[in-house]
Protein backbone atom coordinates (compact mmCIF):
# COMPACT_ATOMS: atom_id res chain seq x y z
CA UNK A 1 0.00 0.00 0.00
CA UNK A 2 1.66 3.21 -1.20
CA UNK A 3 0.35 6.24 0.66
CA UNK A 4 1.01 9.90 0.13
CA UNK A 5 4.15 10.61 2.21
CA UNK A 6 2.34 13.03 4.52
CA UNK A 7 -0.39 10.48 5.18
CA UNK A 8 1.93 7.57 6.04
CA UNK A 9 2.78 8.73 9.57
CA UNK A 10 -0.81 9.79 10.25
CA UNK A 11 -2.14 6.44 9.06
CA UNK A 12 0.04 4.56 11.52
CA UNK A 13 -1.59 6.46 14.41
CA UNK A 14 -5.20 5.93 13.39
CA UNK A 15 -7.25 3.37 15.33
CA UNK A 16 -9.20 0.80 13.37
CA UNK A 17 -12.91 1.59 13.10
CA UNK A 18 -14.85 -1.11 14.94
CA UNK A 19 -18.63 -1.10 15.37
CA UNK A 20 -18.79 -4.18 17.64
CA UNK A 21 -20.11 -1.90 20.40
CA UNK A 22 -21.70 0.96 18.43
CA UNK A 23 -22.86 2.93 21.46
CA UNK A 24 -19.42 2.88 23.06
CA UNK A 25 -17.65 3.90 19.85
CA UNK A 26 -20.19 6.67 19.36
CA UNK A 27 -19.63 8.08 22.85
CA UNK A 28 -15.88 8.00 22.43
CA UNK A 29 -16.12 9.73 19.05
CA UNK A 30 -18.47 12.37 20.45
CA UNK A 31 -16.11 13.16 23.32
CA UNK A 32 -13.17 13.45 20.93
CA UNK A 33 -15.14 15.66 18.52
CA UNK A 34 -16.23 18.06 21.24
CA UNK A 35 -12.67 18.29 22.55
CA UNK A 36 -11.41 19.04 19.03
CA UNK A 37 -14.00 21.76 18.51
CA UNK A 38 -13.06 23.35 21.84
CA UNK A 39 -9.43 23.71 20.75
CA UNK A 40 -10.21 25.54 17.50
CA UNK A 41 -9.52 29.29 17.53
CA UNK A 42 -12.49 31.65 17.50
CA UNK A 43 -13.39 32.74 13.98
CA UNK A 44 -15.20 36.08 13.83
CA UNK A 45 -15.64 35.80 10.06
CA UNK A 46 -18.31 33.09 10.35
CA UNK A 47 -21.37 33.33 12.58
CA UNK A 48 -22.26 29.91 14.03
CA UNK A 49 -25.72 29.23 15.42
CA UNK A 50 -27.41 26.07 16.70
CA UNK A 51 -31.05 26.04 15.63
CA UNK A 52 -34.16 23.94 16.17
CA UNK A 53 -36.06 22.93 13.04
CA UNK A 54 -39.26 21.07 12.24
CA UNK A 55 -37.02 18.00 12.38
CA UNK A 56 -33.57 17.57 13.95
CA UNK A 57 -31.28 20.21 15.37
CA UNK A 58 -28.95 21.92 12.91
CA UNK A 59 -25.85 24.08 13.14
CA UNK A 60 -25.85 27.05 10.77
CA UNK A 61 -22.66 28.71 9.50
CA UNK A 62 -23.03 32.16 7.95
CA UNK A 63 -19.90 33.90 6.63
CA UNK A 64 -19.78 37.64 7.15
CA UNK A 65 -19.28 38.02 3.40
CA UNK A 66 -22.27 35.86 2.43
CA UNK A 67 -24.69 37.63 0.07
CA UNK A 68 -28.39 37.81 0.86
CA UNK A 69 -29.85 35.57 -0.31
CA UNK A 70 -26.86 33.23 -0.19
CA UNK A 71 -26.29 29.86 -1.80
CA UNK A 72 -26.78 27.16 0.82
CA UNK A 73 -25.16 23.81 1.51
CA UNK A 74 -27.06 21.15 3.47
CA UNK A 75 -24.28 19.08 5.02
CA UNK A 76 -24.58 15.51 6.37
CA UNK A 77 -21.83 14.24 8.69
CA UNK A 78 -20.17 10.84 8.38
CA UNK A 79 -19.74 8.14 11.00
CA UNK A 80 -21.01 4.90 9.51
CA UNK A 81 -24.65 5.92 10.13
CA UNK A 82 -23.87 5.00 13.76
CA UNK A 83 -21.76 7.85 15.14
CA UNK A 84 -20.96 11.45 14.30
CA UNK A 85 -22.61 14.77 15.02
CA UNK A 86 -22.52 18.44 14.13
CA UNK A 87 -19.40 18.57 16.33
CA UNK A 88 -17.59 15.90 14.33
CA UNK A 89 -18.59 17.75 11.14
CA UNK A 90 -17.67 21.17 12.51
CA UNK A 91 -14.26 21.46 10.88
CA UNK A 92 -15.55 20.55 7.40
CA UNK A 93 -18.67 22.73 7.65
CA UNK A 94 -16.65 25.72 8.85
CA UNK A 95 -14.05 25.19 6.15
CA UNK A 96 -16.71 25.04 3.42
CA UNK A 97 -18.35 28.21 4.72
CA UNK A 98 -15.00 30.03 4.74
CA UNK A 99 -13.91 28.85 1.30
CA UNK A 100 -17.20 29.36 -0.54
CA UNK A 101 -18.76 32.28 1.32
CA UNK A 102 -22.01 30.28 1.33
CA UNK A 103 -24.32 29.42 4.22
CA UNK A 104 -23.81 25.87 5.51
CA UNK A 105 -26.49 23.96 7.42
CA UNK A 106 -25.08 20.91 9.24
CA UNK A 107 -27.69 18.26 10.13
CA UNK A 108 -27.72 16.39 13.47
CA UNK A 109 -29.73 13.43 12.16
CA UNK A 110 -30.77 10.37 14.20
CA UNK A 111 -28.33 7.46 14.35
CA UNK A 112 -28.50 3.69 14.03
CA UNK A 113 -28.85 1.16 15.52
CA UNK A 114 -31.50 2.80 17.75
CA UNK A 115 -32.83 4.66 14.72
CA UNK A 116 -32.12 2.58 11.61
CA UNK A 117 -33.05 3.51 8.05
CA UNK A 118 -35.08 5.49 7.15
CA UNK A 119 -34.91 7.66 10.30
CA UNK A 120 -31.68 9.51 9.48
CA UNK A 121 -32.64 10.04 5.85
CA UNK A 122 -36.08 11.35 6.81
CA UNK A 123 -34.38 13.79 9.20
CA UNK A 124 -32.21 15.06 6.36
CA UNK A 125 -35.23 15.37 4.07
CA UNK A 126 -37.10 17.34 6.71
CA UNK A 127 -34.16 19.75 7.06
CA UNK A 128 -34.12 20.12 3.28
CA UNK A 129 -37.82 21.03 3.31
CA UNK A 130 -37.37 23.30 6.33
CA UNK A 131 -34.51 25.15 4.64
CA UNK A 132 -36.54 25.83 1.51
CA UNK A 133 -39.69 26.76 3.45
CA UNK A 134 -37.75 29.21 5.64
CA UNK A 135 -35.38 30.48 2.95
CA UNK A 136 -36.33 34.13 3.38
CA UNK A 137 -35.86 34.09 7.15
CA UNK A 138 -32.59 32.19 6.78
CA UNK A 139 -31.34 34.56 4.07
CA UNK A 140 -30.64 31.74 1.60
CA UNK A 141 -31.53 31.12 -2.03
CA UNK A 142 -33.51 27.87 -2.45
CA UNK A 143 -32.64 27.81 -6.15
CA UNK A 144 -28.95 27.52 -5.26
CA UNK A 145 -29.01 24.64 -2.78
CA UNK A 146 -26.48 21.80 -2.72
CA UNK A 147 -26.26 18.67 -0.58
CA UNK A 148 -22.88 17.67 0.83
CA UNK A 149 -21.64 14.66 2.75
CA UNK A 150 -18.67 12.44 3.48
CA UNK A 151 -18.77 8.65 3.95
CA UNK A 152 -22.21 7.80 5.41
CA UNK A 153 -23.08 11.47 4.95
CA UNK A 154 -22.22 11.11 1.28
CA UNK A 155 -24.58 8.15 1.07
CA UNK A 156 -27.30 10.22 2.73
CA UNK A 157 -26.66 13.15 0.36
CA UNK A 158 -26.98 10.84 -2.66
CA UNK A 159 -30.11 9.25 -1.21
CA UNK A 160 -31.58 12.68 -0.55
CA UNK A 161 -31.36 13.57 -4.24
CA UNK A 162 -33.22 10.37 -5.15
CA UNK A 163 -35.85 10.83 -2.45
CA UNK A 164 -36.55 14.46 -3.30
CA UNK A 165 -36.75 13.64 -7.01
CA UNK A 166 -39.19 10.79 -6.43
CA UNK A 167 -41.37 12.67 -3.92
CA UNK A 168 -41.49 15.83 -5.99
CA UNK A 169 -39.71 17.60 -3.15
CA UNK A 170 -37.36 20.59 -3.12
CA UNK A 171 -35.07 21.03 -6.08
CA UNK A 172 -31.40 20.28 -5.40
CA UNK A 173 -28.92 22.08 -7.64
CA UNK A 174 -25.77 20.08 -6.90
CA UNK A 175 -24.41 17.14 -4.91
CA UNK A 176 -20.92 16.83 -3.42
CA UNK A 177 -20.20 13.23 -2.38
CA UNK A 178 -16.95 12.56 -0.52
CA UNK A 179 -15.95 8.88 -0.29
CA UNK A 180 -19.68 8.06 -0.20
CA UNK A 181 -21.18 4.88 1.31
CA UNK A 182 -23.53 3.78 -1.47
CA UNK A 183 -23.72 0.00 -1.73
CA UNK A 184 -24.53 -2.47 1.05
CA UNK A 185 -23.85 -5.45 -1.25
CA UNK A 186 -20.07 -4.91 -1.06
CA UNK A 187 -19.38 -6.74 -4.33
CA UNK A 188 -16.62 -4.47 -5.63
CA UNK A 189 -12.92 -5.23 -5.88
CA UNK A 190 -12.04 -2.49 -3.38
CA UNK A 191 -14.51 -3.89 -0.84
CA UNK A 192 -12.91 -7.32 -1.21
CA UNK A 193 -9.32 -6.07 -1.22
CA UNK A 194 -9.06 -3.38 1.46
CA UNK A 195 -9.50 -5.47 4.58
CA UNK A 196 -6.72 -3.79 6.56
CA UNK A 197 -6.35 -0.15 5.55
CA UNK A 198 -6.26 3.06 7.63
CA UNK A 199 -9.29 4.81 9.10
CA UNK A 200 -12.02 2.55 7.70
CA UNK A 201 -11.71 -0.90 6.12
CA UNK A 202 -13.96 -3.54 4.59
CA UNK A 203 -14.52 -5.21 7.97
CA UNK A 204 -15.92 -1.96 9.36
CA UNK A 205 -18.14 -1.54 6.30
CA UNK A 206 -19.48 -5.06 6.79
CA UNK A 207 -20.34 -4.19 10.40
CA UNK A 208 -21.89 -0.86 9.42
CA UNK A 209 -24.54 -1.83 6.91
CA UNK A 210 -26.57 -4.29 9.07
CA UNK A 211 -26.69 -1.70 11.86
CA UNK A 212 -28.23 0.84 9.48
CA UNK A 213 -30.44 -1.23 7.16
CA UNK A 214 -33.17 -3.37 8.78
CA UNK A 215 -33.40 -6.96 7.62
CA UNK A 216 -35.63 -7.36 4.58
CA UNK A 217 -35.28 -3.79 3.28
CA UNK A 218 -32.98 -4.96 0.50
CA UNK A 219 -35.89 -6.74 -1.19
CA UNK A 220 -38.19 -3.70 -1.17
CA UNK A 221 -38.50 -0.59 -3.32
CA UNK A 222 -37.20 1.46 -0.38
CA UNK A 223 -33.75 -0.14 -0.67
CA UNK A 224 -32.64 2.44 -3.24
CA UNK A 225 -32.85 5.16 -0.59
CA UNK A 226 -30.90 3.07 1.93
CA UNK A 227 -28.14 2.21 -0.56
CA UNK A 228 -28.31 4.52 -3.62
CA UNK A 229 -26.16 2.20 -5.77
CA UNK A 230 -29.20 -0.09 -5.88
CA UNK A 231 -31.21 2.54 -7.79
CA UNK A 232 -31.72 1.56 -11.42
CA UNK A 233 -32.88 5.02 -12.56
CA UNK A 234 -30.40 7.83 -11.91
CA UNK A 235 -31.86 10.23 -14.45
CA UNK A 236 -33.00 13.69 -13.44
CA UNK A 237 -30.56 13.95 -10.54
CA UNK A 238 -28.48 17.09 -9.89
CA UNK A 239 -24.93 17.49 -11.21
CA UNK A 240 -22.34 15.87 -8.99
CA UNK A 241 -18.75 16.17 -7.81
CA UNK A 242 -17.57 12.85 -6.39
CA UNK A 243 -14.35 12.25 -4.45
CA UNK A 244 -12.86 8.77 -4.09
CA UNK A 245 -9.70 7.62 -2.30
CA UNK A 246 -7.33 4.93 -3.55
CA UNK A 247 -7.08 2.75 -0.41
CA UNK A 248 -10.75 2.87 0.55
CA UNK A 249 -13.15 -0.09 0.49
CA UNK A 250 -15.82 2.34 -0.78
CA UNK A 251 -13.63 3.50 -3.69
CA UNK A 252 -15.13 1.39 -6.48
CA UNK A 253 -18.77 2.01 -5.58
CA UNK A 254 -18.08 5.76 -5.74
CA UNK A 255 -16.36 5.45 -9.11
CA UNK A 256 -19.08 3.21 -10.50
CA UNK A 257 -21.84 5.52 -9.26
CA UNK A 258 -20.18 8.44 -11.04
CA UNK A 259 -20.08 6.49 -14.31
CA UNK A 260 -23.71 5.44 -13.94
CA UNK A 261 -24.72 9.06 -13.35
CA UNK A 262 -22.90 9.97 -16.56
CA UNK A 263 -24.72 7.21 -18.42
CA UNK A 264 -28.00 8.65 -17.11
CA UNK A 265 -27.17 12.08 -18.54
CA UNK A 266 -26.14 13.69 -15.24
CA UNK A 267 -23.09 16.01 -15.38
CA UNK A 268 -20.38 14.56 -13.14
CA UNK A 269 -16.87 15.49 -12.09
CA UNK A 270 -15.07 12.51 -10.54
CA UNK A 271 -11.81 13.12 -8.69
CA UNK A 272 -9.90 10.06 -7.53
CA UNK A 273 -7.02 10.88 -5.16
CA UNK A 274 -4.13 8.38 -5.31
CA UNK A 275 -2.19 7.53 -2.17
CA UNK A 276 -5.10 8.33 0.13
CA UNK A 277 -7.52 6.51 2.43
CA UNK A 278 -11.16 6.93 3.46
CA UNK A 279 -12.16 10.59 4.12
CA UNK A 280 -8.48 11.55 4.26
CA UNK A 281 -9.42 15.23 3.94
CA UNK A 282 -11.26 15.03 7.25
CA UNK A 283 -8.94 12.68 9.15
CA UNK A 284 -5.72 14.38 8.05
CA UNK A 285 -6.81 17.98 7.42
CA UNK A 286 -3.34 19.53 7.47
CA UNK A 287 -1.78 17.31 4.79
CA UNK A 288 -1.13 19.08 1.50
CA UNK A 289 -3.26 16.62 -0.45
CA UNK A 290 -6.15 17.23 1.96
CA UNK A 291 -5.84 20.99 1.58
CA UNK A 292 -5.82 20.57 -2.20
CA UNK A 293 -8.89 18.33 -2.07
CA UNK A 294 -10.80 20.87 0.05
CA UNK A 295 -9.82 23.71 -2.26
CA UNK A 296 -11.05 21.82 -5.30
CA UNK A 297 -14.31 20.75 -3.64
CA UNK A 298 -15.04 24.34 -2.65
CA UNK A 299 -14.24 25.50 -6.17
CA UNK A 300 -16.69 22.95 -7.60
CA UNK A 301 -19.42 24.20 -5.28
CA UNK A 302 -18.66 27.81 -6.15
CA UNK A 303 -18.87 27.07 -9.88
CA UNK A 304 -22.12 25.18 -9.48
CA UNK A 305 -23.83 27.75 -7.25
CA UNK A 306 -22.11 30.91 -8.45
CA UNK A 307 -23.81 34.13 -7.47
CA UNK A 308 -25.93 35.50 -10.26
CA UNK A 309 -24.95 38.98 -11.42
CA UNK A 310 -27.42 41.84 -11.79
Buried (B, 14 or more C-beta within 10 A) or exposed (E): EEBBEBBEEBBEEBEEBEBEEBEEBBEEBBEEBEEEBEEEEEBEEBBBEEEEBEBBBBBBBBBEEBBEBBBBBBBBBBBBBBBBBBBBBBBBBBBBBBBBBBBBBBBBBBBBBEBBBBBBBBBBBBBBBBBBBBBEEBBBBBEBBBBBBBBBBBBBBBBBBBBBBBEEBBEBBBBBBBBBBBBBEBEBEBBEBBEEBBBBBBBBBBBBBBBBBBEEBBEEEBBBBBBBBBBEEBEEBBBBBBBBBBBBBBBBBBBBBBEBBBEBEBEBBBBBBEBBBBBBBBBBBEBEBBBEBBEBBBEBBBEBBEBEEE
